[in-house]
Amino acid sequence: MDSSSCWIKTLPCETAVEAGLRFGDIGTHTSRTIMLKELTELFALLPVDAAREEYATVVVNENLLGKPTTATRKLTYQRLSELYGLDAKIPIFRILRRLWELDEKGKPLLAVLCALGRDPLLRATASTVLSLGIGEELVRQVYLGDIKQATGERFNDSTLDAVARNSGSSWTQSGHLEGRVRKIRMTVEPTPYSVALALWLGSLFSLTGEELFKTPWVKVLDSDQHELQELTLRAKQLRLVDANIGGGIIEINPSCIDLKMEVR
């Protein structure tokens, strides 16, 4: 498979689906952003090994995220579940939850990588944002046109506008854009943890070795191959990946990022 195709892949890949990635025509960004603030608050309230039911209790029953109505609480839980899983049985969530506790600096990148895996609509916006030059403005009409081209005829203008607005906010929360009205492309700074997650996402599509440095997931990290190699070796030291890089050899196995892989 061409590594660039997994960005906009519409047919489910069995390994990716089993890992918790989502495919199809719908997506959370018709009504919400990546909800980084809510996710951060929620994870601070519960231990790493919390059960799915505990997340529902905290958000819906106890309202510890401070939502004004029962309907809003339920919708918040639903949207967070769509974006992240909120279930340790789902590998991508299990990995996110593990890395979240280890990587204070990289939380926005961890969140957007997971959300990209689970929201086809956010994936549909990625190429436009990530292809901008640093300091370049995201032109709204161009952005809307690109989203429409990626999603076809299934959304009316109002929904397209909502997707553009919400995804623009998401890319701002992740650090790729800056500004409230005029969105300017910025550079993000990846961590070994976010690199490990991006490598793992690429591996779900049967990519190996040097191919893993060329995937769209890695493009989210704004780094060249030399930087990626250095961060991968640091991830190896942290026991997040197995890697052999040097002398023209690039061997990478990111499966050990998931501590429960052996029971999957």
Backbone as CSV, one residue per row, in Angstrom:
resi,resn,N_x,N_y,N_z,CA_x,CA_y,CA_z,C_x,C_y,C_z
1,MET,0.838,-1.200,0.000,0.000,0.000,0.000,0.866,1.241,0.000
2,ASP,0.561,2.212,-0.826,1.237,3.500,-0.832,1.009,4.158,0.517
3,SER,2.105,4.540,1.176,1.965,5.080,2.530,1.122,6.338,2.575
4,SER,1.068,7.108,1.504,0.294,8.343,1.521,-1.198,8.088,1.476
5,SER,-1.596,6.892,1.067,-3.023,6.634,0.877,-3.762,6.413,2.182
6,CYS,-3.046,6.088,3.295,-3.769,5.792,4.525,-4.366,7.044,5.154
7,TRP,-3.936,8.221,4.699,-4.513,9.471,5.207,-5.980,9.570,4.858
8,ILE,-6.293,9.289,3.618,-7.662,9.471,3.131,-8.293,8.134,2.783
9,LYS,-7.757,7.071,3.328,-8.260,5.727,3.047,-9.713,5.631,3.493
10,THR,-10.583,5.193,2.591,-12.005,5.098,2.915,-12.432,3.667,3.218
11,LEU,-11.713,2.681,2.702,-12.034,1.297,2.992,-11.307,0.859,4.260
12,PRO,-12.012,0.229,5.179,-11.372,-0.149,6.435,-10.211,-1.121,6.218
13,CYS,-9.146,-0.901,6.963,-8.032,-1.831,7.046,-8.254,-2.664,8.309
14,GLU,-8.260,-3.996,8.180,-8.650,-4.855,9.283,-7.803,-4.609,10.532
15,THR,-6.498,-4.506,10.344,-5.616,-4.292,11.494,-5.903,-2.957,12.167
16,ALA,-6.157,-1.933,11.352,-6.436,-0.611,11.903,-7.771,-0.595,12.638
17,VAL,-8.768,-1.253,12.088,-10.075,-1.314,12.744,-9.964,-2.037,14.081
18,GLU,-9.217,-3.128,14.100,-9.028,-3.870,15.346,-8.314,-3.017,16.396
19,ALA,-7.468,-2.103,15.928,-6.736,-1.230,16.846,-7.586,-0.074,17.357
20,GLY,-8.761,0.138,16.751,-9.651,1.191,17.221,-9.793,2.372,16.296
21,LEU,-9.159,2.338,15.107,-9.354,3.416,14.148,-10.746,3.297,13.542
22,ARG,-11.281,4.427,13.105,-12.643,4.463,12.578,-12.631,5.003,11.154
23,PHE,-13.520,4.451,10.344,-13.625,4.813,8.940,-15.090,5.079,8.599
24,GLY,-15.325,5.699,7.449,-16.692,5.953,7.019,-16.923,7.402,6.669
25,ASP,-18.189,7.758,6.564,-18.559,9.089,6.095,-18.860,10.076,7.210
26,ILE,-19.037,9.610,8.426,-19.410,10.510,9.514,-18.195,10.861,10.347
27,GLY,-18.346,11.863,11.188,-17.232,12.263,12.031,-17.674,13.252,13.094
28,THR,-16.910,13.329,14.150,-17.237,14.170,15.299,-17.130,15.647,14.980
29,HIS,-16.326,16.006,13.987,-16.066,17.424,13.742,-17.201,18.181,13.049
30,THR,-18.325,17.550,12.850,-19.514,18.311,12.459,-20.043,19.119,13.648
31,SER,-19.675,18.696,14.882,-20.250,19.368,16.053,-19.243,19.670,17.155
32,ARG,-18.047,19.078,17.112,-17.092,19.284,18.194,-15.670,19.380,17.645
33,THR,-14.771,19.866,18.514,-13.336,19.890,18.228,-12.710,18.634,18.852
34,ILE,-11.382,18.603,18.970,-10.749,17.481,19.662,-10.945,17.559,21.175
35,MET,-11.516,18.639,21.671,-11.923,18.752,23.071,-10.749,18.493,24.019
36,LEU,-9.635,19.138,23.744,-8.425,18.893,24.527,-8.611,19.256,25.990
37,LYS,-9.301,20.337,26.267,-9.521,20.756,27.656,-10.306,19.695,28.422
38,GLU,-11.407,19.218,27.831,-12.226,18.206,28.497,-11.459,16.899,28.689
39,LEU,-10.694,16.517,27.674,-9.920,15.281,27.769,-8.889,15.380,28.894
40,THR,-8.217,16.507,28.977,-7.211,16.704,30.022,-7.845,16.646,31.407
41,GLU,-8.982,17.301,31.561,-9.675,17.282,32.849,-10.139,15.872,33.204
42,LEU,-10.651,15.157,32.215,-11.174,13.815,32.457,-10.065,12.859,32.882
43,PHE,-8.944,12.903,32.180,-7.836,12.008,32.520,-7.262,12.333,33.895
44,ALA,-7.344,13.587,34.302,-6.840,13.963,35.624,-7.726,13.419,36.750
45,LEU,-8.949,13.068,36.417,-9.905,12.618,37.422,-9.883,11.119,37.657
46,LEU,-9.307,10.354,36.712,-9.390,8.902,36.780,-8.027,8.258,36.585
47,PRO,-7.804,7.094,37.178,-6.530,6.403,37.003,-6.402,5.794,35.605
48,VAL,-5.188,5.405,35.269,-4.917,4.853,33.936,-5.777,3.628,33.648
49,ASP,-6.015,2.814,34.658,-6.737,1.561,34.450,-8.243,1.678,34.678
50,ALA,-8.777,2.895,34.640,-10.218,3.087,34.856,-11.032,2.356,33.794
51,ALA,-12.170,1.829,34.203,-13.070,1.135,33.276,-13.911,2.145,32.515
52,ARG,-14.457,1.709,31.390,-15.296,2.577,30.569,-16.438,3.165,31.391
53,GLU,-17.022,2.339,32.251,-18.160,2.796,33.043,-17.776,3.951,33.974
54,GLU,-16.537,3.965,34.416,-16.085,5.040,35.298,-16.009,6.374,34.557
55,TYR,-15.605,6.339,33.290,-15.594,7.575,32.503,-17.013,8.111,32.343
56,ALA,-17.965,7.215,32.083,-19.359,7.638,31.935,-19.892,8.226,33.237
57,THR,-19.534,7.604,34.355,-20.002,8.090,35.654,-19.486,9.491,35.942
58,VAL,-18.192,9.706,35.684,-17.579,11.005,35.958,-18.193,12.103,35.098
59,VAL,-18.447,11.801,33.830,-18.933,12.833,32.905,-20.437,13.040,33.037
60,VAL,-21.198,11.956,33.064,-22.657,12.060,32.991,-23.294,12.149,34.378
61,ASN,-22.971,11.207,35.246,-23.659,11.146,36.537,-23.141,12.178,37.537
62,GLU,-21.820,12.300,37.626,-21.243,13.209,38.611,-20.983,14.604,38.053
63,ASN,-21.007,14.749,36.754,-20.818,16.038,36.076,-19.553,16.760,36.538
64,LEU,-18.470,16.024,36.631,-17.224,16.630,37.097,-16.544,17.471,36.024
65,LEU,-17.071,17.461,34.780,-16.569,18.366,33.757,-17.375,19.668,33.717
66,GLY,-18.396,19.763,34.572,-19.119,21.021,34.750,-19.998,21.431,33.589
67,LYS,-20.705,20.491,32.980,-21.599,20.817,31.870,-22.972,21.241,32.409
68,PRO,-23.664,22.151,31.725,-24.857,22.773,32.316,-26.111,21.906,32.345
69,THR,-26.238,20.933,31.440,-27.458,20.126,31.389,-27.107,18.650,31.248
70,THR,-28.076,17.805,31.570,-27.881,16.367,31.414,-27.620,16.012,29.954
71,ALA,-28.332,16.679,29.052,-28.141,16.413,27.621,-26.713,16.756,27.184
72,THR,-26.196,17.858,27.693,-24.833,18.258,27.343,-23.814,17.284,27.921
73,ARG,-24.065,16.795,29.117,-23.168,15.800,29.718,-23.115,14.542,28.861
74,LYS,-24.289,14.060,28.469,-24.351,12.843,27.654,-23.672,13.047,26.305
75,LEU,-23.886,14.221,25.714,-23.273,14.498,24.415,-21.758,14.621,24.542
76,THR,-21.297,15.230,25.621,-19.853,15.343,25.854,-19.219,13.963,25.962
77,TYR,-19.851,13.085,26.720,-19.325,11.720,26.861,-19.335,11.001,25.519
78,GLN,-20.413,11.160,24.758,-20.506,10.504,23.457,-19.408,10.977,22.512
79,ARG,-19.206,12.283,22.457,-18.199,12.834,21.534,-16.779,12.458,21.968
80,LEU,-16.492,12.486,23.253,-15.183,12.052,23.720,-14.954,10.576,23.417
81,SER,-16.007,9.782,23.537,-15.904,8.360,23.205,-15.621,8.156,21.724
82,GLU,-16.278,8.955,20.883,-16.041,8.854,19.445,-14.593,9.189,19.103
83,LEU,-14.074,10.226,19.736,-12.734,10.713,19.399,-11.628,9.848,19.981
84,TYR,-11.855,9.279,21.153,-10.752,8.630,21.869,-11.028,7.193,22.295
85,GLY,-12.264,6.792,22.377,-12.588,5.429,22.762,-13.035,5.292,24.203
86,LEU,-12.252,5.847,25.134,-12.563,5.797,26.570,-12.813,4.368,27.048
87,ASP,-12.055,3.435,26.509,-12.229,2.028,26.856,-10.873,1.338,26.703
88,ALA,-10.356,0.796,27.802,-9.039,0.170,27.778,-8.990,-1.073,26.899
89,LYS,-10.137,-1.565,26.475,-10.153,-2.693,25.547,-9.781,-2.266,24.125
90,ILE,-9.815,-0.967,23.860,-9.493,-0.429,22.537,-8.008,-0.059,22.525
91,PRO,-7.204,-0.709,21.694,-5.754,-0.482,21.735,-5.329,0.973,21.603
92,ILE,-5.918,1.721,20.679,-5.461,3.103,20.490,-5.725,3.942,21.741
93,PHE,-6.817,3.678,22.424,-7.074,4.405,23.669,-6.139,3.939,24.768
94,ARG,-5.939,2.647,24.838,-5.043,2.092,25.851,-3.652,2.705,25.739
95,ILE,-3.173,2.864,24.507,-1.855,3.454,24.276,-1.871,4.938,24.607
96,LEU,-2.907,5.640,24.152,-3.027,7.067,24.471,-2.983,7.285,25.974
97,ARG,-3.738,6.477,26.700,-3.827,6.665,28.157,-2.486,6.419,28.834
98,ARG,-1.755,5.434,28.338,-0.428,5.158,28.889,0.523,6.331,28.629
99,LEU,0.581,6.778,27.382,1.518,7.827,27.010,1.167,9.157,27.665
100,TRP,-0.123,9.389,27.877,-0.581,10.648,28.471,0.062,10.886,29.826
101,GLU,0.219,9.818,30.595,0.793,9.943,31.932,2.296,10.205,31.886
102,LEU,2.924,9.910,30.755,4.373,10.008,30.638,4.848,11.269,29.936
103,ASP,3.962,11.931,29.209,4.389,12.968,28.260,3.594,14.253,28.451
104,GLU,3.953,15.038,29.430,3.245,16.291,29.707,3.324,17.248,28.514
105,LYS,4.511,17.390,27.944,4.713,18.328,26.845,3.952,17.921,25.592
106,GLY,3.852,16.627,25.341,3.313,16.159,24.065,1.827,15.865,24.045
107,LYS,1.099,16.219,25.095,-0.321,15.863,25.166,-1.135,16.364,23.974
108,PRO,-0.956,17.604,23.507,-1.738,18.037,22.340,-1.489,17.188,21.101
109,LEU,-0.243,16.768,20.874,0.053,15.924,19.716,-0.503,14.516,19.905
110,LEU,-0.420,13.992,21.103,-1.007,12.677,21.357,-2.508,12.697,21.085
111,ALA,-3.167,13.760,21.542,-4.614,13.871,21.353,-4.978,13.963,19.879
112,VAL,-4.274,14.802,19.124,-4.655,14.979,17.724,-4.334,13.732,16.910
113,LEU,-3.269,13.016,17.237,-2.966,11.773,16.531,-4.062,10.737,16.764
114,CYS,-4.508,10.615,18.009,-5.592,9.679,18.306,-6.876,10.101,17.613
115,ALA,-7.202,11.392,17.674,-8.416,11.893,17.031,-8.367,11.705,15.521
116,LEU,-7.204,11.881,14.921,-7.058,11.632,13.485,-7.335,10.170,13.160
117,GLY,-6.933,9.285,14.044,-7.205,7.880,13.817,-8.670,7.527,13.914
118,ARG,-9.419,8.296,14.697,-10.800,7.916,14.968,-11.848,8.816,14.314
119,ASP,-11.421,9.917,13.700,-12.399,10.808,13.068,-12.048,11.029,11.594
120,PRO,-12.771,10.388,10.681,-12.499,10.568,9.253,-12.604,12.016,8.790
121,LEU,-13.448,12.808,9.432,-13.589,14.206,9.029,-12.341,15.011,9.362
122,LEU,-11.751,14.757,10.521,-10.509,15.455,10.854,-9.405,15.043,9.876
123,ARG,-9.373,13.767,9.521,-8.393,13.315,8.524,-8.584,14.032,7.200
124,ALA,-9.823,14.341,6.859,-10.110,15.007,5.585,-9.556,16.427,5.542
125,THR,-9.282,17.001,6.698,-8.753,18.374,6.749,-7.237,18.412,6.861
126,ALA,-6.617,17.279,7.131,-5.208,17.263,7.510,-4.280,17.730,6.397
127,SER,-4.508,17.254,5.177,-3.591,17.589,4.087,-3.494,19.090,3.877
128,THR,-4.627,19.795,3.953,-4.638,21.241,3.742,-3.820,21.960,4.805
129,VAL,-4.037,21.589,6.059,-3.344,22.267,7.157,-1.860,21.937,7.158
130,LEU,-1.526,20.671,7.017,-0.135,20.251,7.151,0.723,20.663,5.961
131,SER,0.092,20.927,4.829,0.856,21.342,3.654,1.174,22.839,3.647
132,LEU,0.587,23.600,4.571,0.880,25.027,4.652,2.336,25.253,5.053
133,GLY,2.947,26.289,4.494,4.272,26.680,4.937,4.195,27.356,6.293
134,ILE,5.272,27.250,7.064,5.290,27.869,8.386,5.125,29.378,8.228
135,GLY,4.152,29.938,8.950,3.837,31.356,8.846,2.777,31.681,7.820
136,GLU,2.347,30.660,7.065,1.327,30.876,6.031,-0.063,30.840,6.653
137,GLU,-0.957,31.644,6.107,-2.323,31.707,6.630,-3.197,30.634,6.002
138,LEU,-4.062,30.047,6.815,-5.077,29.121,6.322,-6.235,29.941,5.767
139,VAL,-6.384,29.960,4.446,-7.425,30.746,3.797,-8.740,29.979,3.879
140,ARG,-9.722,30.598,4.495,-10.957,29.871,4.810,-11.663,29.331,3.573
141,GLN,-11.764,30.114,2.523,-12.480,29.654,1.336,-11.761,28.480,0.684
142,VAL,-10.453,28.525,0.691,-9.686,27.386,0.166,-9.910,26.161,1.045
143,TYR,-9.896,26.376,2.342,-10.104,25.287,3.298,-11.478,24.650,3.112
144,LEU,-12.502,25.488,2.990,-13.848,24.974,2.761,-13.916,24.171,1.464
145,GLY,-13.284,24.681,0.424,-13.291,23.983,-0.854,-12.609,22.633,-0.766
146,ASP,-11.509,22.563,-0.042,-10.795,21.297,0.111,-11.618,20.288,0.912
147,ILE,-12.299,20.772,1.952,-13.147,19.871,2.741,-14.297,19.347,1.890
148,LYS,-14.906,20.220,1.101,-16.004,19.807,0.234,-15.527,18.766,-0.778
149,GLN,-14.352,18.984,-1.334,-13.809,18.030,-2.295,-13.550,16.678,-1.639
150,ALA,-13.090,16.690,-0.403,-12.780,15.451,0.301,-14.022,14.708,0.759
151,THR,-15.098,15.448,1.055,-16.299,14.815,1.608,-17.405,14.614,0.586
152,GLY,-17.236,15.150,-0.617,-18.254,14.962,-1.642,-19.478,15.829,-1.419
153,GLU,-20.631,15.284,-1.732,-21.876,16.057,-1.685,-22.722,15.796,-0.454
154,ARG,-22.159,15.108,0.522,-23.028,14.680,1.625,-23.306,15.764,2.662
155,PHE,-22.572,16.895,2.620,-22.786,17.961,3.592,-23.280,19.225,2.914
156,ASN,-24.232,19.910,3.580,-24.654,21.215,3.079,-23.647,22.277,3.515
157,ASP,-23.853,23.499,3.077,-22.889,24.564,3.354,-22.745,24.832,4.845
158,SER,-23.854,24.729,5.572,-23.811,24.984,7.007,-22.941,23.957,7.726
159,THR,-23.090,22.689,7.344,-22.297,21.634,7.970,-20.831,21.750,7.586
160,LEU,-20.570,22.080,6.319,-19.191,22.289,5.882,-18.528,23.405,6.681
161,ASP,-19.286,24.467,6.925,-18.760,25.582,7.704,-18.432,25.133,9.129
162,ALA,-19.297,24.284,9.697,-19.054,23.783,11.050,-17.803,22.911,11.094
163,VAL,-17.630,22.062,10.087,-16.440,21.212,10.034,-15.181,22.075,9.931
164,ALA,-15.219,23.102,9.093,-14.068,23.994,8.941,-13.766,24.717,10.252
165,ARG,-14.802,25.212,10.905,-14.620,25.951,12.162,-14.087,25.033,13.263
166,ASN,-14.705,23.866,13.418,-14.300,22.957,14.485,-12.910,22.371,14.245
167,SER,-12.634,21.979,13.021,-11.313,21.413,12.733,-10.223,22.475,12.842
168,GLY,-10.547,23.707,12.444,-9.583,24.794,12.618,-9.224,24.982,14.080
169,SER,-10.234,24.880,14.942,-9.979,24.966,16.378,-9.141,23.789,16.859
170,SER,-9.424,22.603,16.324,-8.662,21.421,16.728,-7.191,21.552,16.369
171,TRP,-6.927,22.018,15.150,-5.534,22.193,14.734,-4.855,23.325,15.513
172,THR,-5.639,24.245,16.048,-5.088,25.271,16.931,-4.753,24.676,18.294
173,GLN,-5.637,23.839,18.804,-5.376,23.168,20.078,-4.152,22.264,19.999
174,SER,-3.911,21.667,18.852,-2.759,20.772,18.705,-1.458,21.535,18.528
175,GLY,-1.553,22.843,18.223,-0.368,23.669,18.044,0.041,23.899,16.600
176,HIS,-0.700,23.327,15.651,-0.351,23.489,14.236,-0.791,24.838,13.674
177,LEU,-1.800,25.430,14.283,-2.276,26.746,13.872,-2.277,27.672,15.082
178,GLU,-2.252,28.969,14.806,-2.319,29.968,15.874,-3.205,31.113,15.404
179,GLY,-4.015,31.627,16.316,-4.889,32.743,15.993,-6.349,32.365,16.089
180,ARG,-7.187,33.342,16.417,-8.625,33.086,16.546,-9.355,33.284,15.229
181,VAL,-9.070,34.363,14.552,-9.732,34.646,13.274,-8.813,34.253,12.122
182,ARG,-7.632,34.841,12.092,-6.632,34.479,11.091,-5.804,33.324,11.650
183,LYS,-5.898,32.177,10.995,-5.185,30.992,11.439,-3.857,30.892,10.702
184,ILE,-2.756,30.948,11.460,-1.415,30.936,10.891,-0.730,29.618,11.242
185,ARG,-0.089,29.033,10.251,0.598,27.752,10.458,1.830,27.929,11.335
186,MET,1.914,27.097,12.347,3.034,27.111,13.274,3.754,25.761,13.214
187,THR,4.913,25.687,13.841,5.657,24.430,13.923,5.424,23.781,15.283
188,VAL,5.135,22.491,15.278,4.996,21.768,16.540,6.322,21.090,16.873
189,GLU,6.494,20.762,18.134,7.711,20.102,18.595,7.357,18.714,19.121
190,PRO,7.678,17.680,18.367,7.313,16.328,18.787,8.172,15.835,19.949
191,THR,7.695,14.836,20.607,8.394,14.161,21.691,8.624,12.708,21.279
192,PRO,9.474,11.989,21.977,9.629,10.557,21.680,8.311,9.796,21.787
193,TYR,7.441,10.239,22.668,6.159,9.565,22.872,5.231,9.771,21.678
194,SER,5.148,11.011,21.177,4.296,11.256,20.012,4.868,10.603,18.768
195,VAL,6.185,10.532,18.653,6.796,9.819,17.527,6.450,8.338,17.599
196,ALA,6.536,7.760,18.776,6.204,6.341,18.937,4.756,6.063,18.535
197,LEU,3.842,6.942,18.928,2.444,6.766,18.557,2.250,6.873,17.052
198,ALA,2.902,7.849,16.419,2.788,8.006,14.972,3.353,6.791,14.237
199,LEU,4.470,6.255,14.719,5.045,5.058,14.104,4.102,3.866,14.252
200,TRP,3.501,3.740,15.414,2.546,2.644,15.635,1.346,2.764,14.697
201,LEU,0.825,3.959,14.531,-0.309,4.158,13.620,0.062,3.750,12.201
202,GLY,1.254,4.124,11.745,1.682,3.722,10.414,1.830,2.224,10.277
203,SER,2.281,1.564,11.339,2.490,0.115,11.284,1.183,-0.650,11.126
204,LEU,0.070,-0.037,11.488,-1.237,-0.700,11.347,-1.600,-0.923,9.889
205,PHE,-0.940,-0.207,8.987,-1.213,-0.305,7.563,-0.124,-1.098,6.833
206,SER,0.498,-2.026,7.564,1.487,-2.958,7.011,2.739,-2.254,6.509
207,LEU,3.072,-1.121,7.093,4.280,-0.403,6.725,5.394,-0.754,7.715
208,THR,6.626,-0.792,7.208,7.748,-1.190,8.039,8.970,-0.324,7.720
209,GLY,9.979,-0.431,8.561,11.261,0.197,8.294,11.159,1.671,7.977
210,GLU,11.894,2.070,6.934,11.952,3.483,6.557,10.593,4.015,6.128
211,GLU,9.712,3.132,5.657,8.357,3.564,5.267,7.651,4.277,6.412
212,LEU,7.949,3.868,7.639,7.264,4.444,8.792,7.628,5.901,9.029
213,PHE,8.729,6.358,8.428,9.103,7.770,8.540,8.450,8.631,7.463
214,LYS,7.653,8.019,6.596,7.079,8.743,5.467,5.557,8.733,5.464
215,THR,4.969,8.312,6.547,3.514,8.229,6.601,2.895,9.584,6.911
216,PRO,1.622,9.756,6.586,0.921,10.981,6.981,0.898,11.188,8.492
217,TRP,0.861,10.095,9.257,0.849,10.237,10.713,2.109,10.950,11.180
218,VAL,3.237,10.604,10.596,4.502,11.226,10.956,4.557,12.671,10.474
219,LYS,3.863,12.966,9.375,3.854,14.344,8.870,3.255,15.305,9.890
220,VAL,2.400,14.808,10.741,1.800,15.633,11.797,2.877,16.220,12.709
221,LEU,4.040,15.588,12.763,5.070,15.943,13.736,6.026,17.033,13.256
222,ASP,5.911,17.475,11.998,6.721,18.592,11.477,8.226,18.347,11.636
223,SER,8.688,17.150,11.387,10.103,16.824,11.584,10.677,16.149,10.351
224,ASP,11.973,16.387,10.097,12.631,15.682,8.998,13.087,14.305,9.479
225,GLN,13.616,13.503,8.540,13.931,12.116,8.883,15.036,12.022,9.931
226,HIS,16.008,12.912,9.883,17.071,12.877,10.886,16.501,13.094,12.292
227,GLU,15.633,14.078,12.430,15.007,14.338,13.724,14.162,13.155,14.173
228,LEU,13.440,12.562,13.208,12.595,11.416,13.530,13.430,10.225,13.995
229,GLN,14.559,10.016,13.354,15.432,8.920,13.765,15.949,9.132,15.176
230,GLU,16.366,10.364,15.485,16.856,10.664,16.828,15.767,10.442,17.875
231,LEU,14.558,10.887,17.566,13.453,10.722,18.507,13.040,9.255,18.628
232,THR,13.163,8.505,17.549,12.866,7.072,17.593,13.854,6.342,18.490
233,LEU,15.113,6.712,18.412,16.118,6.094,19.288,15.880,6.459,20.744
234,ARG,15.400,7.672,20.983,15.028,8.040,22.351,13.808,7.238,22.816
235,ALA,12.863,7.024,21.892,11.700,6.192,22.210,12.130,4.753,22.520
236,LYS,13.166,4.295,21.828,13.703,2.957,22.116,14.245,2.900,23.537
237,GLN,14.970,3.938,23.939,15.506,3.980,25.300,14.398,3.961,26.343
238,LEU,13.249,4.515,25.969,12.090,4.546,26.865,11.249,3.277,26.758
239,ARG,11.708,2.329,25.944,11.046,1.037,25.737,9.656,1.192,25.127
240,LEU,9.525,2.182,24.252,8.274,2.388,23.534,8.293,1.707,22.173
241,VAL,9.479,1.536,21.608,9.628,0.866,20.314,10.896,0.019,20.354
242,ASP,10.952,-0.969,19.471,12.197,-1.668,19.178,12.729,-1.083,17.879
243,ALA,14.007,-0.718,17.842,14.547,-0.078,16.643,16.025,-0.388,16.479
244,ASN,16.421,-0.531,15.221,17.819,-0.674,14.841,18.061,0.299,13.700
245,ILE,18.727,1.402,13.998,18.928,2.459,13.009,20.420,2.773,12.925
246,GLY,20.967,2.621,11.739,22.378,2.929,11.553,22.993,2.061,10.481
247,GLY,24.026,2.592,9.822,24.702,1.833,8.781,23.810,1.498,7.607
248,GLY,22.879,2.389,7.325,21.967,2.146,6.215,20.812,1.227,6.548
249,ILE,20.724,0.799,7.788,19.654,-0.105,8.227,18.641,0.671,9.054
250,ILE,17.374,0.491,8.729,16.301,1.065,9.533,15.274,-0.032,9.801
251,GLU,15.293,-0.530,11.005,14.337,-1.548,11.422,13.574,-1.013,12.625
252,ILE,12.265,-1.000,12.521,11.443,-0.428,13.593,10.262,-1.349,13.867
253,ASN,10.052,-1.647,15.120,8.876,-2.403,15.531,8.230,-1.656,16.696
254,PRO,7.129,-0.931,16.426,6.506,-0.130,17.490,5.467,-0.884,18.312
255,SER,5.371,-2.201,18.138,4.293,-2.939,18.797,4.410,-2.936,20.315
256,CYS,5.627,-2.760,20.852,5.781,-2.811,22.304,5.237,-1.563,22.988
257,ILE,4.760,-0.600,22.212,4.102,0.566,22.800,2.841,0.164,23.534
258,ASP,2.265,-0.972,23.124,1.044,-1.487,23.742,1.421,-2.595,24.714
259,LEU,1.357,-2.316,25.988,1.786,-3.275,27.002,0.898,-4.517,27.048
260,LYS,-0.303,-4.420,26.490,-1.233,-5.556,26.515,-1.349,-6.228,25.164
261,MET,-0.376,-5.979,24.277,-0.448,-6.549,22.946,-0.573,-8.059,22.966
262,GLU,0.071,-8.692,23.932,0.098,-10.157,23.938,-1.261,-10.770,24.180
263,VAL,-2.240,-9.983,24.692,-3.567,-10.551,24.939,-4.576,-10.096,23.910
264,ARG,-4.118,-9.356,22.885,-5.037,-8.886,21.864,-5.407,-10.031,20.953
